[in-house]
Amino acid sequence: MRVVSLVPSLTEAVAVSAPGLLVGVTDWCTHPADLGGAVRIGGTKNPDVPAVLGLRPDLVIANEEENRAPDLAALREAGVEVLVTEVRDLPQALAELDRVLVGALGLERPGWLTDAAGAWARAEPMGGLAAVVPIWRRPWMVLGRDTFAGDLLARLGVRNVHAGHAERYPRMSVAEAAAGCDLVVLPDEPYRFTAGDGPEAFPGLPAALVSGRHLTWYGPSLAEAPAVLAAALGAAVR
């Protein structure tokens, strides 16, 4: 098959499971480091549709949140099969990965997917922390309801204080964001928070700088995510 991936985490999942299938990936697809001869076809929000069509893919894999409906519609109208995933929590992520890799691509269930399910089944929650999880600044945006990252944190004993918000990624002031929190969790994507850019906005709150790939990607990184995230969270509240 000839596959184009419009989602970085799905790119990694396919590339690790079946090297050589991918003929096109986005500019944001960074893992694994060697993607062979896969052509870069633009961003997740602005793919070069003619370039994708020029690759003659048998399948384009996408995500309902990361990719824009008009781009996916244009691909379908041109006769390309498009598989769109939806991922709001860990069980859904595992099921969607199985649907893509086993159902759509006809692969055997990869060992890393079984390892990921097992690693999360063994994850031990920390003691009831309430956190805010910014994902952008200027303006400030945080995790709200029904997010994959929020579900992963909950499984590690960290409650997103804005999980009941009407919006999935609400904008709010720092004061609103920090209300009722005893921890701020700062991932390095989509906004790249660092020790010098982010924690200073939340004085008095311990800050956990975490890997965005382990917090927001659904792919091979899920197998090590419980340990990686727990270590970063634990270091912040010791």
C-alpha angles and dihedrals in degrees: 000000000000110000132187118196122203093181123072096214092048089048089058092045093053097039093052094044099043115011112205100032096097116086097165136028138167127264088252095058102109104156131109097027092225112057094165114221096339111146120232109237103182133270132328091253097039111031118172097248095191089051090052091050090048089061090062095223122194088206139013116201118206144157129238092229103038099043132055121247094226092058092049091047091052091053092049092048088055090056100259120139110237123193112199119197128204119204122179101144142010099270090051091048092053091047093048092049089053090049092053100040102034103022102038103025098034095230127148111258103275119239093234090061091055089045091052093052090049095047092054092044088058096044113125115216119232120232111290106289122178113215145176116218113203115197099178142014131206084065106023113233126179140187112277131171130343101009129152092223091051091053092051091051091048089055087056093051098261115125119208104226090207096050089111095055116122091235127062094221108019125187115229144150121271090250091054091045095051097045111122094004132129095182139033117211113205118189123196093235150090081009111026103234114187138178088271098040117054113008092073090065091063105051113186094024122102110239125217112201105204138182110262090206090060094042102044109019122092107205139072091331088071090076093064098028098095092057096040095048095042090053093052093045093046093050090055097054102038 
